[in-house]
Every structure is written in C-alpha cells, then in structure tokens.
Amino acid sequence: MKPYPLYPDRQITDLNGIWQFRFLEKTFLEDADETTFTPDDVMCVPGAFDTTPAYRCKRGTGLYRREFRLWHDSPRGILKIGAIGLRARFRIDGKEIGFTNLPYSGVEFETGPLKAGVHVITAAIDNNFDPPPALYAAGDRMKLFLPYYDFYAFGGFYRGIELHQLPAGTTLDRVQVRTLCHETGKVSLRFLFSGETSGKKTVRFRFDTDSEERTADVAHGESIECTVPSFRLWSCEHPQLHTLEVRTENDAIVERFGIRTVRAGNRRILLNGKPVYLKGFNRHESHPEFGPATPEAVMVEDLQNLRDLNCNFVRGCHYSQDPRFLDFCDEFGMLVWEESLGWGNTAEQMADGEFQELAEAETRIMVRNSINHPSVIFWAFLNEFHSHTQEGRHLCERLVKAVKEEDNSRLVTFASCHSGNDICSDLLDVVAYNIYPGWIGDHLSGVEPPDEIPAGQEKAIHYFRERVPQDKPIIVSEMGCCGIYGQRDPAKTQWSEEFQAEYMGAVIRTVASAGEDLGGLTIWQFTDAMSFHRMGNDIRTKPLGLNLAGVFDKFRRRKLAADVVKELYGKL
C-alpha cells in the first residue's frame, strides 16, 4: 500500500525488503561504522530488530546494508524514511546523507546527484538509552524517548523507506488543503516546493479525475482559494474523499483530502457545525511480533474492532501515527487525535534547550505530514508532561504557537494528568485529562474501586471549569484499568477480566452522567501493549512487560470488557 501523497511522474525506488544486517549490542551510534561492517544476518525493512528472536529486547546499534539499481541519472534525489527508532544515520555509497533523532517521525534527506548504476545504501540505527546514573542529563544522546516511558522503545525501521529521483529545478513537495467552508466546498490550497523555490511557479491542477483543469502562478508557501466542484462532505457516517492532482513543468503530486470543518463551542466538538460526542480508545502502534511496524492487515483489523465497539474516535498515543493508518481512518470515518512524542516529561527536561528544539521540530513535522487527513481533528503533544510547572507552561506556549503557525484549522490539546494543579489548560482549544480513580493512586479505605470514579471525575471537572471559559470542551483522554486475558474470577478480583469489565462499565456510565460538562471519553486502552522489559518507573504494574489495560490482548483477542464497551457506547 502506498500512502498519500502520490508522485505519479517520479522514478521511485522502493527500498523495503531484506537488508544485510549485523547487531552491535551495547554499542552507541557514534561508535559504530556501517560502511565497513561484515554482515552476519538479514533483517526485514520495515521491521523492528528487537522483536525478532535473535535480538529480542536487546539494546545497541543495528547496521543495515543493501544494494539498489538506478536506471537513469538523477540531478537530485530525496531519501524518504517513514519512521525509525531511536536514532539513525544514513549513507549512500559511503557518503553521509542524513541523521535523525526523532523517533516515529517521517523525515527526508537530499542525496545530491545520483548516477545510473548500482549503489549501496547503509544505515546505523541505535535503540540505546543513555547509561545510569543520570536518568536525564544535558549531554544525553536520546532526549525525546526516555527509559521510563510506559511503552517500549523499539529499534529499527518502524515504517518504509524509498528513494525519489528528481529533475533539476523546482519540484513539488506538498500541497496543503484546508477546508474554509463545508457548506460551499471552498478550500485553501497552499503550495510547497523544493529545489529551486524562488519566484512564481506555474501550476496546473484538477480535483478528482474528471474536473476541469485550472492554472495558477504561485510562490513557495503561497495559498489560493477555490471551490471543489461537485463536492462531497466528509463525516463519520459518510467519509467522502476527494483527490487533488497538481502538475508543474517537470513534476506532479496527488493529494487526498476531505471537506469538513472542526471547531469547539458550547462545550462540544463541532464537526461540520454539528456537535459530535467522542467515543473512543487510546491505541498504540504495537504488536508482539511486529512491534511498531504494523502490517496493513492488523491496522484494518483494529479499525474493524473499533467500529464494532461503536467507536468514532481513536487517540494515537503517544507519537505521530503511520500515514497508512491515517489513510484507513480517512476511509473508515474514524476521528483521530494526532500527538507528537512525549510522556511524563519533567520540568528539568523541558527547561533543556535541546529538548525544546526537538519537541518543536517533531511537532511541526507531525502537522506537515498529516495535515491533509480529514480524520485528524486534534493536534497534541507531550502526554502527561509537568503542566503544573512554569517550565511546562513555557514549552506548552511554544508548541501551541508552532502548531497554530503550521495549521489553524484543527483543535490543539494535550492529555493532562494534573487535574488538581495544571496551569496550562487556558492555552488550549480543548481540555483533556487522564485520571485512574480506584486503579492508580491513593485509594479510599472501604470503598470499592468503581465507586471511586464519580468523585475523581467531579473533582477534575470542577478544577478545570474554574480555569477555562465555560463554553470550552473538556474530554476524558484516559481512564481505565487492567485485566489479564483468560483470567476469569466470579469474585471479580483485581486483574481479572470480570474486574476490568465492571470497572469499564462504571467509567462509561460516570462520564456519560456528566452531561454537557464532558464532550467525550477515550478509554485506556485498546489493546495490551509492550512496556517495561525488566526495569522501569514501576515494573510491578507491568506483568510480563505489558501494559494490560487493553480490552483486547496483544494478539487482538477479545476480553469481557470489550462487550461492555460495545453495549454502552452503542447507547451514547
């Protein structure tokens, strides 16, 4: 499957498949040489090397190499990498092409001229954390993904890789499509070029396949407004999609988009001017065999299961989502929360200048890469950061500003776990909070866990309602508990499927009872997912290295809680 955008006139070399491989355990990227290594294994790309039997849960640097053939000379080339983890360096014919330390981010690098013939591409991919004693220090190599995050830091190619051969001069990078009016089909088209970007460029464009071709002269970054002929509205019930084909003198691009607007008002999310109540799950791009390199068949299975549970919303936690998954969400009519990487980041981390730069860079890349997906209604960042500190507020202001500069057509939020002392909620379009009454935190003596939920929710709502305008929507971005697949107990003891089912039922009923005070619920979580391996922030809560809060297990087997969610979501 080739995700949008498409480049129909380009020579594109697909570099996915089998690569030669060698693993250097406990070796950092800076100490590895991918140009002279002797391979002793092979590895699949995309794929996480630390999910394979030989290297499972090992940390170090994986060295990759493969040959590829170009049939024509190329004045320019762009190497497009879907996503890696955690840091990577790429070379072609021994020449360094680029470096990235942005896990889960789609990045690209200019290669310079390339001759026809056989070439060698190599990659060194490092999944190390920095060693103790300091958990986080100014000189650390990996700043965005830290070892205590409650999801596993895989190593390897999370997504695909390809090489685009480009002509000299101006080429098309992206065309960003924003809906200006869902009632008339009026849109804004923003043209982004690469290569020679100065001056005006003549572009020819058409919507869908049978509309009349139009012409415009535009500069890099310039926008024009026009109306889509015979437009169809995108909604959850009717996810109608359009294409936009743009051509220049020597390049072409096909973007896909949907006509819809999203706003916040009257304590609700407004999709095409109508209130929509969000019913969804938090979902990790994670699988016990494939890690984050999830095949399309698993993505479709997940979306079918979400739809069966009467969901209309999925939160991509806690990193940018695979563009293939977003394409599927566009087609399924599934609303999406897109979030850049982060988890529980402290005031010390957020005060670090390099961390700030990386967080902003990754957030901007997320918006640019996902902007044409109508399913995406939220931009978010830094799950559960220390939003009760001045350092947190400073970075939140910076990231909100960056998002709004990239795209002001969606809503901005983040998931807060500081519902008693958060000082950043006034900066957001939508307030979202995570709480786990009766499961995580102090428990009330003699009170059954599900009975703690109403008081916890009431306290959180009261705190935020005192600090944000009365018409601002508030949603629950995480609430749930764990249950072990196959562990049945009529007494509903903790960790049993029965306990989880009872708790999830209480969550949905309590959130629904809040009426207009809450605009939706995102249950934690959809499937069990790999977390701490042998050590972590609180290893006692992660049996077998898994976060077991899924209503499906890691292999997508259904727990009792799934049927409870299906029934209750169906009534909302």
Secondary structure, DSSP 8 states (H G I E B T S, - for coil): ---SSB-TTSEEEE--EEEEEEEEET--GGG--TTS----EEEEESEEGGGSGGGTT--EEEEEEEEEEESS-BSEEEEEE--EESEEEEEETTEEEEEE--TT--EEEE---B-SEEEEEEEEEE-----SS-SS-TT-S--SS-TTSSS----EESS-EEEEEE-SSEEEEEEEEEEEETTTTEEEEEEEEEES-SSEEEEEEEETTTS--EEEEEETT-EEEEE-TT--BB-SSSB--EEEEEE-SS-EEEEEE-B--EEEETTEEEETTEEE-EEEEEE-S--TTTTT---HHHHHHHHHHHHHTT--EEEE-SS---HHHHHHHHHHT-EEEEE-S-BS--HHHHTSHHHHHHHHHHHHHHHHHHTT-TTEEEEE-SBT--TTSHHHHHHHHHHHHHHHHH--SSEE--EES-TTT---GGG-SSEEEE--TTTSS---TT--GGGGHHHHHHHHHHHHHTTS-TTS-EEEEE----B-TT---TT--TBSHHHHHHHHHHHHHHHHHTGGG--EEEES-SB-EE--SS--TTGGG-GGGEE---SB-TT--B-HHHHHHHHHHTT-
